[in-house]
Amino acid sequence: MRKFQPQVVTAAPKFYSVAQVAAMFGMSPMTLYRAIAAGEFPAVRIRGRLIVPAKAVDAMADTATAEQTVVDAAGWVV
């Protein structure tokens, strides 16, 4: 059996961990987990692990900057 070897990623990430996004936004991971559970923040669940699409984070930041307004993350949830 081959042992898993992590790959070195040099390109921009496609997904972030909940902890990474919480740190970016200056909030606790638990606050973000609660928002995800309430359907107020976009995330992908893979076998119990939640990850956040980088495109969603980038799009929210781009929209807030371009429109110079507050963006409600719940609007980004399908």
PDB file of N, CA, C and O in Angstrom:
ATOM      1  N   MET A   1       0.841  -1.168   0.000  1.00  0.00           N
ATOM      2  CA  MET A   1       0.000   0.000   0.000  1.00  0.00           C
ATOM      3  C   MET A   1       0.892   1.239   0.000  1.00  0.00           C
ATOM      4  O   MET A   1       1.837   1.339   0.783  1.00  0.00           O
ATOM      5  N   ARG A   2       0.578   2.179  -0.888  1.00  0.00           N
ATOM      6  CA  ARG A   2       1.355   3.410  -0.973  1.00  0.00           C
ATOM      7  C   ARG A   2       0.897   4.397   0.084  1.00  0.00           C
ATOM      8  O   ARG A   2      -0.296   4.525   0.362  1.00  0.00           O
ATOM      9  N   LYS A   3       1.824   5.065   0.646  1.00  0.00           N
ATOM     10  CA  LYS A   3       1.532   6.081   1.638  1.00  0.00           C
ATOM     11  C   LYS A   3       1.162   7.380   0.918  1.00  0.00           C
ATOM     12  O   LYS A   3       1.773   7.738  -0.089  1.00  0.00           O
ATOM     13  N   PHE A   4       0.179   8.064   1.435  1.00  0.00           N
ATOM     14  CA  PHE A   4      -0.257   9.332   0.846  1.00  0.00           C
ATOM     15  C   PHE A   4       0.849  10.363   0.949  1.00  0.00           C
ATOM     16  O   PHE A   4       1.397  10.587   2.028  1.00  0.00           O
ATOM     17  N   GLN A   5       1.175  10.986  -0.157  1.00  0.00           N
ATOM     18  CA  GLN A   5       2.179  12.038  -0.200  1.00  0.00           C
ATOM     19  C   GLN A   5       1.494  13.352  -0.566  1.00  0.00           C
ATOM     20  O   GLN A   5       0.997  13.491  -1.683  1.00  0.00           O
ATOM     21  N   PRO A   6       1.458  14.318   0.351  1.00  0.00           N
ATOM     22  CA  PRO A   6       0.827  15.592   0.013  1.00  0.00           C
ATOM     23  C   PRO A   6       1.577  16.289  -1.115  1.00  0.00           C
ATOM     24  O   PRO A   6       2.804  16.230  -1.195  1.00  0.00           O
ATOM     25  N   GLN A   7       0.826  16.941  -1.972  1.00  0.00           N
ATOM     26  CA  GLN A   7       1.400  17.674  -3.091  1.00  0.00           C
ATOM     27  C   GLN A   7       1.659  19.115  -2.661  1.00  0.00           C
ATOM     28  O   GLN A   7       0.894  19.677  -1.878  1.00  0.00           O
ATOM     29  N   VAL A   8       2.721  19.705  -3.166  1.00  0.00           N
ATOM     30  CA  VAL A   8       3.011  21.102  -2.914  1.00  0.00           C
ATOM     31  C   VAL A   8       2.167  21.920  -3.885  1.00  0.00           C
ATOM     32  O   VAL A   8       2.253  21.740  -5.099  1.00  0.00           O
ATOM     33  N   VAL A   9       1.362  22.807  -3.348  1.00  0.00           N
ATOM     34  CA  VAL A   9       0.469  23.615  -4.168  1.00  0.00           C
ATOM     35  C   VAL A   9       1.092  24.991  -4.354  1.00  0.00           C
ATOM     36  O   VAL A   9       1.401  25.683  -3.384  1.00  0.00           O
ATOM     37  N   THR A  10       1.273  25.378  -5.609  1.00  0.00           N
ATOM     38  CA  THR A  10       1.854  26.685  -5.889  1.00  0.00           C
ATOM     39  C   THR A  10       0.828  27.642  -6.483  1.00  0.00           C
ATOM     40  O   THR A  10       1.023  28.856  -6.428  1.00  0.00           O
ATOM     41  N   ALA A  11      -0.252  27.128  -7.046  1.00  0.00           N
ATOM     42  CA  ALA A  11      -1.295  27.965  -7.624  1.00  0.00           C
ATOM     43  C   ALA A  11      -2.227  28.453  -6.511  1.00  0.00           C
ATOM     44  O   ALA A  11      -2.190  27.956  -5.386  1.00  0.00           O
ATOM     45  N   ALA A  12      -3.049  29.423  -6.849  1.00  0.00           N
ATOM     46  CA  ALA A  12      -4.032  29.918  -5.892  1.00  0.00           C
ATOM     47  C   ALA A  12      -4.970  28.776  -5.508  1.00  0.00           C
ATOM     48  O   ALA A  12      -5.340  27.971  -6.362  1.00  0.00           O
ATOM     49  N   PRO A  13      -5.356  28.696  -4.243  1.00  0.00           N
ATOM     50  CA  PRO A  13      -6.223  27.595  -3.811  1.00  0.00           C
ATOM     51  C   PRO A  13      -7.623  27.717  -4.401  1.00  0.00           C
ATOM     52  O   PRO A  13      -8.111  28.819  -4.650  1.00  0.00           O
ATOM     53  N   LYS A  14      -8.255  26.579  -4.620  1.00  0.00           N
ATOM     54  CA  LYS A  14      -9.640  26.560  -5.094  1.00  0.00           C
ATOM     55  C   LYS A  14     -10.605  26.497  -3.925  1.00  0.00           C
ATOM     56  O   LYS A  14     -11.771  26.873  -4.048  1.00  0.00           O
ATOM     57  N   PHE A  15     -10.112  26.018  -2.785  1.00  0.00           N
ATOM     58  CA  PHE A  15     -10.920  25.918  -1.579  1.00  0.00           C
ATOM     59  C   PHE A  15     -10.103  26.354  -0.378  1.00  0.00           C
ATOM     60  O   PHE A  15      -8.875  26.258  -0.377  1.00  0.00           O
ATOM     61  N   TYR A  16     -10.795  26.834   0.645  1.00  0.00           N
ATOM     62  CA  TYR A  16     -10.175  27.180   1.920  1.00  0.00           C
ATOM     63  C   TYR A  16     -10.841  26.371   3.023  1.00  0.00           C
ATOM     64  O   TYR A  16     -11.995  25.959   2.896  1.00  0.00           O
ATOM     65  N   SER A  17     -10.113  26.151   4.093  1.00  0.00           N
ATOM     66  CA  SER A  17     -10.730  25.544   5.264  1.00  0.00           C
ATOM     67  C   SER A  17     -11.588  26.605   5.951  1.00  0.00           C
ATOM     68  O   SER A  17     -11.419  27.803   5.722  1.00  0.00           O
ATOM     69  N   VAL A  18     -12.498  26.152   6.785  1.00  0.00           N
ATOM     70  CA  VAL A  18     -13.332  27.088   7.541  1.00  0.00           C
ATOM     71  C   VAL A  18     -12.441  27.971   8.423  1.00  0.00           C
ATOM     72  O   VAL A  18     -12.688  29.171   8.549  1.00  0.00           O
ATOM     73  N   ALA A  19     -11.422  27.387   9.026  1.00  0.00           N
ATOM     74  CA  ALA A  19     -10.516  28.158   9.882  1.00  0.00           C
ATOM     75  C   ALA A  19      -9.795  29.250   9.085  1.00  0.00           C
ATOM     76  O   ALA A  19      -9.619  30.363   9.580  1.00  0.00           O
ATOM     77  N   GLN A  20      -9.380  28.935   7.854  1.00  0.00           N
ATOM     78  CA  GLN A  20      -8.698  29.937   7.026  1.00  0.00           C
ATOM     79  C   GLN A  20      -9.626  31.105   6.703  1.00  0.00           C
ATOM     80  O   GLN A  20      -9.224  32.264   6.799  1.00  0.00           O
ATOM     81  N   VAL A  21     -10.860  30.804   6.322  1.00  0.00           N
ATOM     82  CA  VAL A  21     -11.815  31.858   5.973  1.00  0.00           C
ATOM     83  C   VAL A  21     -12.167  32.682   7.211  1.00  0.00           C
ATOM     84  O   VAL A  21     -12.262  33.907   7.137  1.00  0.00           O
ATOM     85  N   ALA A  22     -12.359  32.017   8.336  1.00  0.00           N
ATOM     86  CA  ALA A  22     -12.661  32.735   9.570  1.00  0.00           C
ATOM     87  C   ALA A  22     -11.535  33.704   9.905  1.00  0.00           C
ATOM     88  O   ALA A  22     -11.795  34.839  10.305  1.00  0.00           O
ATOM     89  N   ALA A  23     -10.293  33.273   9.749  1.00  0.00           N
ATOM     90  CA  ALA A  23      -9.149  34.153  10.011  1.00  0.00           C
ATOM     91  C   ALA A  23      -9.128  35.322   9.033  1.00  0.00           C
ATOM     92  O   ALA A  23      -8.826  36.449   9.426  1.00  0.00           O
ATOM     93  N   MET A  24      -9.447  35.066   7.758  1.00  0.00           N
ATOM     94  CA  MET A  24      -9.484  36.136   6.761  1.00  0.00           C
ATOM     95  C   MET A  24     -10.505  37.201   7.138  1.00  0.00           C
ATOM     96  O   MET A  24     -10.265  38.397   6.972  1.00  0.00           O
ATOM     97  N   PHE A  25     -11.655  36.745   7.653  1.00  0.00           N
ATOM     98  CA  PHE A  25     -12.748  37.651   7.992  1.00  0.00           C
ATOM     99  C   PHE A  25     -12.668  38.178   9.418  1.00  0.00           C
ATOM    100  O   PHE A  25     -13.495  38.994   9.824  1.00  0.00           O
ATOM    101  N   GLY A  26     -11.682  37.721  10.178  1.00  0.00           N
ATOM    102  CA  GLY A  26     -11.522  38.199  11.542  1.00  0.00           C
ATOM    103  C   GLY A  26     -12.616  37.745  12.483  1.00  0.00           C
ATOM    104  O   GLY A  26     -13.065  38.503  13.343  1.00  0.00           O
ATOM    105  N   MET A  27     -13.044  36.503  12.317  1.00  0.00           N
ATOM    106  CA  MET A  27     -14.087  35.961  13.188  1.00  0.00           C
ATOM    107  C   MET A  27     -13.670  34.583  13.666  1.00  0.00           C
ATOM    108  O   MET A  27     -12.685  34.024  13.183  1.00  0.00           O
ATOM    109  N   SER A  28     -14.405  34.043  14.598  1.00  0.00           N
ATOM    110  CA  SER A  28     -14.061  32.718  15.094  1.00  0.00           C
ATOM    111  C   SER A  28     -14.565  31.663  14.111  1.00  0.00           C
ATOM    112  O   SER A  28     -15.577  31.875  13.442  1.00  0.00           O
ATOM    113  N   PRO A  29     -13.875  30.537  14.019  1.00  0.00           N
ATOM    114  CA  PRO A  29     -14.359  29.456  13.166  1.00  0.00           C
ATOM    115  C   PRO A  29     -15.760  28.991  13.559  1.00  0.00           C
ATOM    116  O   PRO A  29     -16.551  28.620  12.692  1.00  0.00           O
ATOM    117  N   MET A  30     -16.077  29.007  14.854  1.00  0.00           N
ATOM    118  CA  MET A  30     -17.409  28.570  15.292  1.00  0.00           C
ATOM    119  C   MET A  30     -18.502  29.469  14.721  1.00  0.00           C
ATOM    120  O   MET A  30     -19.570  28.982  14.351  1.00  0.00           O
ATOM    121  N   THR A  31     -18.246  30.775  14.645  1.00  0.00           N
ATOM    122  CA  THR A  31     -19.215  31.694  14.050  1.00  0.00           C
ATOM    123  C   THR A  31     -19.461  31.328  12.594  1.00  0.00           C
ATOM    124  O   THR A  31     -20.601  31.343  12.130  1.00  0.00           O
ATOM    125  N   LEU A  32     -18.408  31.005  11.883  1.00  0.00           N
ATOM    126  CA  LEU A  32     -18.547  30.637  10.476  1.00  0.00           C
ATOM    127  C   LEU A  32     -19.242  29.285  10.337  1.00  0.00           C
ATOM    128  O   LEU A  32     -20.088  29.115   9.459  1.00  0.00           O
ATOM    129  N   TYR A  33     -18.897  28.318  11.194  1.00  0.00           N
ATOM    130  CA  TYR A  33     -19.596  27.024  11.172  1.00  0.00           C
ATOM    131  C   TYR A  33     -21.094  27.217  11.400  1.00  0.00           C
ATOM    132  O   TYR A  33     -21.909  26.569  10.743  1.00  0.00           O
ATOM    133  N   ARG A  34     -21.456  28.091  12.315  1.00  0.00           N
ATOM    134  CA  ARG A  34     -22.882  28.341  12.586  1.00  0.00           C
ATOM    135  C   ARG A  34     -23.572  28.975  11.378  1.00  0.00           C
ATOM    136  O   ARG A  34     -24.710  28.628  11.060  1.00  0.00           O
ATOM    137  N   ALA A  35     -22.889  29.902  10.705  1.00  0.00           N
ATOM    138  CA  ALA A  35     -23.458  30.533   9.514  1.00  0.00           C
ATOM    139  C   ALA A  35     -23.652  29.503   8.401  1.00  0.00           C
ATOM    140  O   ALA A  35     -24.656  29.532   7.690  1.00  0.00           O
ATOM    141  N   ILE A  36     -22.702  28.608   8.256  1.00  0.00           N
ATOM    142  CA  ILE A  36     -22.812  27.548   7.244  1.00  0.00           C
ATOM    143  C   ILE A  36     -23.991  26.636   7.581  1.00  0.00           C
ATOM    144  O   ILE A  36     -24.794  26.311   6.706  1.00  0.00           O
ATOM    145  N   ALA A  37     -24.096  26.226   8.836  1.00  0.00           N
ATOM    146  CA  ALA A  37     -25.184  25.337   9.261  1.00  0.00           C
ATOM    147  C   ALA A  37     -26.548  25.992   9.078  1.00  0.00           C
ATOM    148  O   ALA A  37     -27.534  25.308   8.802  1.00  0.00           O
ATOM    149  N   ALA A  38     -26.610  27.305   9.230  1.00  0.00           N
ATOM    150  CA  ALA A  38     -27.865  28.038   9.067  1.00  0.00           C
ATOM    151  C   ALA A  38     -28.177  28.351   7.605  1.00  0.00           C
ATOM    152  O   ALA A  38     -29.214  28.944   7.308  1.00  0.00           O
ATOM    153  N   GLY A  39     -27.291  27.959   6.692  1.00  0.00           N
ATOM    154  CA  GLY A  39     -27.495  28.239   5.278  1.00  0.00           C
ATOM    155  C   GLY A  39     -27.201  29.684   4.915  1.00  0.00           C
ATOM    156  O   GLY A  39     -27.728  30.198   3.929  1.00  0.00           O
ATOM    157  N   GLU A  40     -26.360  30.345   5.709  1.00  0.00           N
ATOM    158  CA  GLU A  40     -26.055  31.753   5.493  1.00  0.00           C
ATOM    159  C   GLU A  40     -24.665  31.985   4.909  1.00  0.00           C
ATOM    160  O   GLU A  40     -24.258  33.129   4.707  1.00  0.00           O
ATOM    161  N   PHE A  41     -23.942  30.912   4.641  1.00  0.00           N
ATOM    162  CA  PHE A  41     -22.606  31.045   4.065  1.00  0.00           C
ATOM    163  C   PHE A  41     -22.336  29.821   3.202  1.00  0.00           C
ATOM    164  O   PHE A  41     -22.629  28.703   3.624  1.00  0.00           O
ATOM    165  N   PRO A  42     -21.778  30.003   1.991  1.00  0.00           N
ATOM    166  CA  PRO A  42     -21.560  28.876   1.091  1.00  0.00           C
ATOM    167  C   PRO A  42     -20.412  27.978   1.535  1.00  0.00           C
ATOM    168  O   PRO A  42     -19.368  28.453   1.981  1.00  0.00           O
ATOM    169  N   ALA A  43     -20.623  26.682   1.406  1.00  0.00           N
ATOM    170  CA  ALA A  43     -19.580  25.706   1.740  1.00  0.00           C
ATOM    171  C   ALA A  43     -19.890  24.402   1.026  1.00  0.00           C
ATOM    172  O   ALA A  43     -21.009  24.177   0.565  1.00  0.00           O
ATOM    173  N   VAL A  44     -18.885  23.551   0.943  1.00  0.00           N
ATOM    174  CA  VAL A  44     -19.013  22.222   0.349  1.00  0.00           C
ATOM    175  C   VAL A  44     -18.684  21.210   1.440  1.00  0.00           C
ATOM    176  O   VAL A  44     -17.683  21.349   2.143  1.00  0.00           O
ATOM    177  N   ARG A  45     -19.531  20.192   1.577  1.00  0.00           N
ATOM    178  CA  ARG A  45     -19.280  19.154   2.575  1.00  0.00           C
ATOM    179  C   ARG A  45     -18.771  17.909   1.853  1.00  0.00           C
ATOM    180  O   ARG A  45     -19.400  17.407   0.922  1.00  0.00           O
ATOM    181  N   ILE A  46     -17.618  17.428   2.306  1.00  0.00           N
ATOM    182  CA  ILE A  46     -17.058  16.187   1.782  1.00  0.00           C
ATOM    183  C   ILE A  46     -16.795  15.284   2.972  1.00  0.00           C
ATOM    184  O   ILE A  46     -15.876  15.520   3.756  1.00  0.00           O
ATOM    185  N   ARG A  47     -17.617  14.242   3.099  1.00  0.00           N
ATOM    186  CA  ARG A  47     -17.480  13.278   4.199  1.00  0.00           C
ATOM    187  C   ARG A  47     -17.354  13.945   5.556  1.00  0.00           C
ATOM    188  O   ARG A  47     -16.496  13.579   6.360  1.00  0.00           O
ATOM    189  N   GLY A  48     -18.191  14.900   5.804  1.00  0.00           N
ATOM    190  CA  GLY A  48     -18.204  15.551   7.097  1.00  0.00           C
ATOM    191  C   GLY A  48     -17.316  16.772   7.209  1.00  0.00           C
ATOM    192  O   GLY A  48     -17.473  17.564   8.138  1.00  0.00           O
ATOM    193  N   ARG A  49     -16.393  16.941   6.289  1.00  0.00           N
ATOM    194  CA  ARG A  49     -15.506  18.110   6.335  1.00  0.00           C
ATOM    195  C   ARG A  49     -16.095  19.220   5.478  1.00  0.00           C
ATOM    196  O   ARG A  49     -16.533  18.984   4.352  1.00  0.00           O
ATOM    197  N   LEU A  50     -16.103  20.422   6.016  1.00  0.00           N
ATOM    198  CA  LEU A  50     -16.597  21.575   5.285  1.00  0.00           C
ATOM    199  C   LEU A  50     -15.425  22.365   4.718  1.00  0.00           C
ATOM    200  O   LEU A  50     -14.441  22.622   5.411  1.00  0.00           O
ATOM    201  N   ILE A  51     -15.542  22.743   3.463  1.00  0.00           N
ATOM    202  CA  ILE A  51     -14.563  23.607   2.824  1.00  0.00           C
ATOM    203  C   ILE A  51     -15.314  24.721   2.106  1.00  0.00           C
ATOM    204  O   ILE A  51     -16.466  24.555   1.706  1.00  0.00           O
ATOM    205  N   VAL A  52     -14.652  25.842   1.953  1.00  0.00           N
ATOM    206  CA  VAL A  52     -15.280  27.019   1.357  1.00  0.00           C
ATOM    207  C   VAL A  52     -14.644  27.299  -0.002  1.00  0.00           C
ATOM    208  O   VAL A  52     -13.422  27.410  -0.100  1.00  0.00           O
ATOM    209  N   PRO A  53     -15.463  27.415  -1.052  1.00  0.00           N
ATOM    210  CA  PRO A  53     -14.903  27.722  -2.373  1.00  0.00           C
ATOM    211  C   PRO A  53     -14.229  29.097  -2.383  1.00  0.00           C
ATOM    212  O   PRO A  53     -14.822  30.089  -1.958  1.00  0.00           O
ATOM    213  N   ALA A  54     -13.010  29.147  -2.862  1.00  0.00           N
ATOM    214  CA  ALA A  54     -12.276  30.409  -2.949  1.00  0.00           C
ATOM    215  C   ALA A  54     -13.013  31.390  -3.849  1.00  0.00           C
ATOM    216  O   ALA A  54     -12.979  32.596  -3.604  1.00  0.00           O
ATOM    217  N   LYS A  55     -13.683  30.888  -4.892  1.00  0.00           N
ATOM    218  CA  LYS A  55     -14.425  31.763  -5.798  1.00  0.00           C
ATOM    219  C   LYS A  55     -15.522  32.521  -5.067  1.00  0.00           C
ATOM    220  O   LYS A  55     -15.786  33.684  -5.373  1.00  0.00           O
ATOM    221  N   ALA A  56     -16.165  31.865  -4.096  1.00  0.00           N
ATOM    222  CA  ALA A  56     -17.228  32.526  -3.336  1.00  0.00           C
ATOM    223  C   ALA A  56     -16.652  33.665  -2.494  1.00  0.00           C
ATOM    224  O   ALA A  56     -17.217  34.758  -2.448  1.00  0.00           O
ATOM    225  N   VAL A  57     -15.537  33.405  -1.836  1.00  0.00           N
ATOM    226  CA  VAL A  57     -14.884  34.432  -1.019  1.00  0.00           C
ATOM    227  C   VAL A  57     -14.438  35.593  -1.907  1.00  0.00           C
ATOM    228  O   VAL A  57     -14.665  36.755  -1.571  1.00  0.00           O
ATOM    229  N   ASP A  58     -13.810  35.282  -3.030  1.00  0.00           N
ATOM    230  CA  ASP A  58     -13.334  36.315  -3.953  1.00  0.00           C
ATOM    231  C   ASP A  58     -14.500  37.128  -4.523  1.00  0.00           C
ATOM    232  O   ASP A  58     -14.419  38.353  -4.617  1.00  0.00           O
ATOM    233  N   ALA A  59     -15.581  36.444  -4.902  1.00  0.00           N
ATOM    234  CA  ALA A  59     -16.728  37.135  -5.491  1.00  0.00           C
ATOM    235  C   ALA A  59     -17.387  38.072  -4.479  1.00  0.00           C
ATOM    236  O   ALA A  59     -17.800  39.177  -4.830  1.00  0.00           O
ATOM    237  N   MET A  60     -17.484  37.628  -3.218  1.00  0.00           N
ATOM    238  CA  MET A  60     -18.062  38.494  -2.191  1.00  0.00           C
ATOM    239  C   MET A  60     -17.206  39.743  -2.000  1.00  0.00           C
ATOM    240  O   MET A  60     -17.733  40.852  -1.920  1.00  0.00           O
ATOM    241  N   ALA A  61     -15.899  39.566  -1.928  1.00  0.00           N
ATOM    242  CA  ALA A  61     -14.998  40.701  -1.745  1.00  0.00           C
ATOM    243  C   ALA A  61     -15.038  41.633  -2.950  1.00  0.00           C
ATOM    244  O   ALA A  61     -15.064  42.854  -2.793  1.00  0.00           O
ATOM    245  N   ASP A  62     -15.043  41.062  -4.151  1.00  0.00           N
ATOM    246  CA  ASP A  62     -15.094  41.874  -5.370  1.00  0.00           C
ATOM    247  C   ASP A  62     -16.383  42.687  -5.446  1.00  0.00           C
ATOM    248  O   ASP A  62     -16.356  43.865  -5.803  1.00  0.00           O
ATOM    249  N   THR A  63     -17.513  42.058  -5.111  1.00  0.00           N
ATOM    250  CA  THR A  63     -18.800  42.749  -5.159  1.00  0.00           C
ATOM    251  C   THR A  63     -18.858  43.862  -4.120  1.00  0.00           C
ATOM    252  O   THR A  63     -19.311  44.967  -4.420  1.00  0.00           O
ATOM    253  N   ALA A  64     -18.403  43.581  -2.903  1.00  0.00           N
ATOM    254  CA  ALA A  64     -18.414  44.597  -1.852  1.00  0.00           C
ATOM    255  C   ALA A  64     -17.550  45.792  -2.246  1.00  0.00           C
ATOM    256  O   ALA A  64     -17.907  46.939  -1.975  1.00  0.00           O
ATOM    257  N   THR A  65     -16.418  45.521  -2.884  1.00  0.00           N
ATOM    258  CA  THR A  65     -15.520  46.587  -3.298  1.00  0.00           C
ATOM    259  C   THR A  65     -16.092  47.365  -4.481  1.00  0.00           C
ATOM    260  O   THR A  65     -16.106  48.596  -4.469  1.00  0.00           O
ATOM    261  N   ALA A  66     -16.557  46.656  -5.491  1.00  0.00           N
ATOM    262  CA  ALA A  66     -17.060  47.309  -6.704  1.00  0.00           C
ATOM    263  C   ALA A  66     -18.312  48.140  -6.426  1.00  0.00           C
ATOM    264  O   ALA A  66     -18.460  49.246  -6.947  1.00  0.00           O
ATOM    265  N   GLU A  67     -19.201  47.605  -5.609  1.00  0.00           N
ATOM    266  CA  GLU A  67     -20.459  48.304  -5.326  1.00  0.00           C
ATOM    267  C   GLU A  67     -20.367  49.197  -4.091  1.00  0.00           C
ATOM    268  O   GLU A  67     -21.311  49.915  -3.762  1.00  0.00           O
ATOM    269  N   GLN A  68     -19.225  49.144  -3.413  1.00  0.00           N
ATOM    270  CA  GLN A  68     -19.000  49.918  -2.192  1.00  0.00           C
ATOM    271  C   GLN A  68     -20.172  49.786  -1.228  1.00  0.00           C
ATOM    272  O   GLN A  68     -20.757  50.772  -0.778  1.00  0.00           O
ATOM    273  N   THR A  69     -20.490  48.534  -0.932  1.00  0.00           N
ATOM    274  CA  THR A  69     -21.624  48.254  -0.065  1.00  0.00           C
ATOM    275  C   THR A  69     -21.341  47.022   0.780  1.00  0.00           C
ATOM    276  O   THR A  69     -20.322  46.354   0.606  1.00  0.00           O
ATOM    277  N   VAL A  70     -22.241  46.737   1.683  1.00  0.00           N
ATOM    278  CA  VAL A  70     -22.161  45.543   2.508  1.00  0.00           C
ATOM    279  C   VAL A  70     -22.762  44.386   1.722  1.00  0.00           C
ATOM    280  O   VAL A  70     -23.844  44.520   1.150  1.00  0.00           O
ATOM    281  N   VAL A  71     -22.085  43.277   1.690  1.00  0.00           N
ATOM    282  CA  VAL A  71     -22.572  42.096   0.988  1.00  0.00           C
ATOM    283  C   VAL A  71     -23.075  41.083   2.019  1.00  0.00           C
ATOM    284  O   VAL A  71     -22.373  40.764   2.978  1.00  0.00           O
ATOM    285  N   ASP A  72     -24.287  40.584   1.817  1.00  0.00           N
ATOM    286  CA  ASP A  72     -24.835  39.554   2.699  1.00  0.00           C
ATOM    287  C   ASP A  72     -24.416  38.202   2.156  1.00  0.00           C
ATOM    288  O   ASP A  72     -24.816  37.825   1.055  1.00  0.00           O
ATOM    289  N   ALA A  73     -23.616  37.470   2.912  1.00  0.00           N
ATOM    290  CA  ALA A  73     -23.116  36.175   2.466  1.00  0.00           C
ATOM    291  C   ALA A  73     -24.227  35.187   2.170  1.00  0.00           C
ATOM    292  O   ALA A  73     -24.042  34.278   1.362  1.00  0.00           O
ATOM    293  N   ALA A  74     -25.377  35.345   2.805  1.00  0.00           N
ATOM    294  CA  ALA A  74     -26.494  34.438   2.568  1.00  0.00           C
ATOM    295  C   ALA A  74     -26.960  34.499   1.116  1.00  0.00           C
ATOM    296  O   ALA A  74     -27.547  33.540   0.614  1.00  0.00           O
ATOM    297  N   GLY A  75     -26.706  35.609   0.443  1.00  0.00           N
ATOM    298  CA  GLY A  75     -27.065  35.730  -0.966  1.00  0.00           C
ATOM    299  C   GLY A  75     -26.203  34.882  -1.886  1.00  0.00           C
ATOM    300  O   GLY A  75     -26.520  34.738  -3.067  1.00  0.00           O
ATOM    301  N   TRP A  76     -25.116  34.318  -1.365  1.00  0.00           N
ATOM    302  CA  TRP A  76     -24.207  33.506  -2.146  1.00  0.00           C
ATOM    303  C   TRP A  76     -24.451  32.020  -1.945  1.00  0.00           C
ATOM    304  O   TRP A  76     -23.743  31.191  -2.518  1.00  0.00           O
ATOM    305  N   VAL A  77     -25.442  31.678  -1.140  1.00  0.00           N
ATOM    306  CA  VAL A  77     -25.767  30.280  -0.878  1.00  0.00           C
ATOM    307  C   VAL A  77     -26.837  29.840  -1.856  1.00  0.00           C
ATOM    308  O   VAL A  77     -27.827  30.541  -2.064  1.00  0.00           O
ATOM    309  N   VAL A  78     -26.635  28.673  -2.458  1.00  0.00           N
ATOM    310  CA  VAL A  78     -27.617  28.151  -3.426  1.00  0.00           C
ATOM    311  C   VAL A  78     -28.771  27.553  -2.693  1.00  0.00           C
ATOM    312  O   VAL A  78     -29.709  27.057  -3.317  1.00  0.00           O
TER     313      VAL A  78
END
